[in-house]
Amino acid sequence: MTGRLAAVNLGVVTEAEWAGDASGRTGIDKRPVDGPVLLRADGVAGDFIGERAHHGGPDQAVYAYAGEDAEWWSAELGRTVPPGGFGENLTTSAVDVTGAVIGELWAIGSAVLQVTKPRTPCTTFAGFWGVPDLIKRFTVRAAPGAYLRVLREGEVGAGDPVEVVDRPAHGVTIGEVFRAMNLEPELLPRLLDAVELPEPVLEKVRRRVSGTRP
């Protein structure tokens, strides 16, 4: 499968009461940039992340969201959701982000990325959009976008092809993980096959499957 990048987006510093960071600053407002951007193992060069306790790091170095899902939200809310409107670094076109398999590899520009986990909506997200019930609506929609590891650092830019170069046989997708964790707990045992999930996620799944508490 080959899609493309519709936009590469970098966060600007936003100060607001709804910002999750204790300092009241957030980088959820991401905007398209011209030219190539370096994707590093620890994140996107030039991007601002406010609440690093919950965002960023090797397993969440890059966040991708499908432009087609953004179009659905534009129709749902009756307003345009621009590239970066979900706080995503990469806005994709013709890429099945929800159907991406955990651990699959994307070649984009000179970088190679690995799909790791879905995004979990937060109050900062709802505040940024000014939609109080957004977390509930986003959860029910179950098209959360995908976090990615950077396996090979490199530059990417708008218009670059997104090529899936490897896909694990277990077939556990971003959408399945999100639904299992939030909507359909009967799917939880299946997630244990996706060994490429970040260890904190796998540990949470193990606890829930066994019925134990942390």
C-alpha positions in Angstrom: 0.0 0.0 0.0 1.3 3.4 -0.9 -0.3 6.7 0.1 1.4 10.1 0.7 1.9 12.8 3.2 -0.6 15.6 2.8 1.2 17.7 5.3 3.9 17.8 7.9 3.0 19.8 11.0 4.9 21.3 13.9 3.5 22.5 17.2 3.6 26.1 18.3 3.5 27.2 22.0 -0.1 27.8 23.1 -0.9 29.0 26.6 -4.4 28.2 27.8 -6.3 27.2 30.9 -7.2 23.9 29.3 -3.6 23.0 28.6 -2.6 19.8 30.3 0.9 20.9 31.2 1.3 22.4 34.7 2.8 25.4 33.1 -0.4 26.0 31.1 1.5 25.5 27.8 0.7 22.9 25.1 2.0 22.1 21.6 -1.3 20.5 20.4 -1.7 23.4 17.9 0.4 22.0 15.0 0.6 23.7 11.7 1.8 22.7 8.2 5.4 23.7 7.3 7.1 24.0 4.0 10.2 21.9 3.1 11.7 18.8 4.7 11.5 18.1 8.4 13.9 15.8 10.3 12.3 12.9 12.2 14.5 11.8 15.1 14.3 8.8 17.4 13.2 11.2 20.2 10.7 13.2 18.2 10.2 15.7 15.4 12.8 18.4 15.0 11.3 21.8 15.7 8.1 20.4 17.3 7.0 21.7 20.7 5.6 19.3 23.2 4.2 20.7 26.4 3.3 17.8 28.6 6.2 15.3 28.2 5.0 13.0 30.9 2.3 11.8 28.5 3.5 12.9 25.1 6.7 12.3 23.1 9.4 9.8 23.8 10.7 6.9 21.5 7.4 5.1 21.4 5.4 8.2 20.6 8.1 10.1 18.6 5.7 10.9 15.7 1.9 11.1 15.5 0.0 10.4 12.3 -3.6 11.1 11.5 -5.5 10.3 8.2 -6.8 13.3 6.2 -9.9 11.2 5.4 -10.8 11.0 9.1 -10.2 14.7 9.5 -12.7 15.2 6.6 -15.2 13.1 8.5 -14.8 15.3 11.6 -15.2 18.4 9.5 -18.6 17.2 8.3 -19.5 16.1 11.8 -18.7 19.4 13.4 -19.7 21.6 10.5 -16.3 23.3 10.4 -13.0 22.8 8.7 -10.4 20.8 10.5 -7.1 21.8 9.0 -3.9 19.6 8.8 -2.5 19.4 12.3 -5.9 20.0 13.8 -5.6 16.7 15.7 -2.2 17.6 17.0 -0.7 15.3 14.4 2.8 15.7 13.0 1.9 13.8 9.8 -1.4 14.2 8.0 -1.7 11.3 5.5 -3.7 10.7 2.4 -4.8 7.3 1.1 -3.2 5.6 4.1 -5.4 3.3 6.3 -4.1 4.6 9.6 -6.8 2.9 11.7 -6.2 -0.4 9.9 -2.4 -0.1 10.3 -0.9 -3.2 12.0 1.0 -2.7 15.2 4.7 -3.1 14.3 4.3 -2.4 10.5 7.0 -0.3 8.9 6.4 2.8 6.9 9.1 4.2 4.6 8.7 8.0 4.1 11.3 10.2 2.6 14.6 9.0 4.0 13.0 7.8 7.3 11.6 4.4 8.4 8.9 4.5 11.0 7.2 1.7 13.0 3.5 1.8 14.1 3.3 1.5 17.9 0.0 2.4 19.4 -3.2 4.5 19.1 -3.6 7.9 20.5 -5.7 8.3 23.7 -7.8 11.5 23.7 -7.3 13.9 26.6 -8.9 17.0 28.1 -6.3 19.2 26.3 -7.6 17.9 23.0 -11.2 18.7 24.0 -10.2 22.2 25.2 -8.3 23.0 22.0 -11.3 22.2 19.9 -13.8 23.8 22.3 -16.0 20.7 22.2 -16.7 19.6 25.8 -17.8 16.0 24.9 -15.1 15.4 22.3 -13.4 12.7 24.3 -16.6 10.6 24.3 -17.2 11.3 20.6 -13.6 10.6 19.6 -13.7 7.3 21.5 -17.0 6.2 19.9 -15.6 7.1 16.4 -12.6 4.9 17.2 -10.3 6.4 14.5 -7.6 7.6 16.9 -4.5 7.9 14.6 -1.2 6.2 15.2 1.9 6.9 17.1 5.2 5.7 15.5 8.8 4.9 16.5 11.6 6.3 14.3 13.7 3.3 13.3 15.8 5.2 10.8 16.1 8.9 11.3 15.5 11.0 8.1 13.8 13.9 6.5 10.2 13.9 5.3 8.0 16.5 3.5 4.6 17.1 2.2 3.9 15.0 -1.0 6.3 12.2 0.0 5.0 8.7 -0.6 4.1 6.6 2.4 5.0 3.0 1.6 4.2 0.1 3.9 7.4 -2.1 3.6 6.7 -4.7 6.2 3.6 -5.9 8.1 3.6 -8.4 11.0 1.5 -11.6 10.6 -0.5 -11.1 13.8 -2.7 -8.5 12.1 -3.6 -6.6 15.3 -4.5 -3.1 14.1 -4.5 0.4 15.6 -8.3 0.3 15.6 -8.4 -3.1 17.4 -6.1 -1.9 20.1 -8.1 1.3 20.7 -11.4 -0.6 20.8 -10.0 -3.3 23.1 -8.7 -0.7 25.6 -11.8 1.6 25.5 -14.9 -0.2 24.0 -14.6 -3.9 23.6 -12.6 -5.6 26.4 -13.3 -9.0 25.0 -10.6 -8.1 22.4 -7.9 -7.7 25.0 -6.4 -11.2 24.9 -5.7 -10.8 21.1 -3.5 -7.8 21.8 -0.9 -10.0 23.6 0.1 -11.3 20.1 1.2 -7.8 19.2 4.6 -7.9 20.9 5.6 -4.6 19.1 3.2 -2.7 21.4 5.1 -0.5 24.0 5.8 -2.5 27.1 3.6 -0.3 29.4 0.7 -1.0 27.1 1.4 -4.8 27.1 1.7 -4.8 30.9 -1.7 -3.0 31.2 -3.2 -5.6 28.9 -1.8 -8.4 30.9 -3.2 -7.0 34.1 -6.6 -6.5 32.6 -6.7 -10.0 31.1 -5.6 -11.6 34.3 -8.0 -9.5 36.4 -5.2 -8.1 38.6 -4.6 -4.5 39.6 -1.3 -2.6 39.4 
